[in-house]
Amino acid sequence: RAVVTTGVGSSLAHARYLAWLLRTRAGIPAWDAPTASFVDPPGPEAKEQALVVFSQGLSPNARFPLAHVERFRAVVLVTSAGTDAPDRAGATRAAIERGAILVGMPCAPEYEVLLRITGPLVGYLVALRIANAAGAGVEAPPPNAVASAIEDAAARARQVFAGVDPRVLSDPIVFVGTNGYAALAHNLCAKVLEGMFLGWPNAVDALELAH
């Protein structure tokens, strides 16, 4: 009857994207929840809910929801954690043995970096595929179109900031979106924090600005 999604770090962006797709495109009640909300067992309503857990490397904080696999109608674990890290692989196997459905992310876990490169994009694609399996009917853009869009955005950014005083980036950054898309900017905000060493930006919709 409903879907709850969760994740940590960049994976929270995937959880929010999936919940948004299910609500807006598939007509399924869905929302995202922080992994910390699963420290305590869920109530009896979980028996009518599906839980989707995103975690590229299956970090310890992402495992809280997996302690309650039996309480949900269904649990889907989206991860790329493999046999190269025994504790993570063991946690994955344990969740599967208790009934979780594994959906693999077709990319490396990228354990060695803080600012993950491949996983954030692949996670969005996996979320889109899950949503389409539930009836969202959203066509995924071809990979070359995604690559071109990223290259174009980088070129525009270099042009805009050419000659700009670097101190302009010391002010709080605000991302302004439309049509509610600002709610999906979590991963972009994380990249500013982790990659530019700046404060976490605000992300607001244009119509949310009261004055």
ABEGO torsion letter per residue (X at the ends): XBBBBBBBEAAAAAAAAAAAAAAAAAGBBBBBBBAAAAABBBBAAAAABBBBBBBAAGBAAAAAAAAAAAABABBBBBBABBAABAAAAAAAAAAAAAGBBBBBBBBBAGAABABBAAAAAAAAAAAAAAAAAAGAGBBBBBAAAAAAAAAAAAAAAAAAABGBBAAAAABBBBBBBBGGAAAAAAAAAAAAAAAAGBBBBBBBBAAABAX
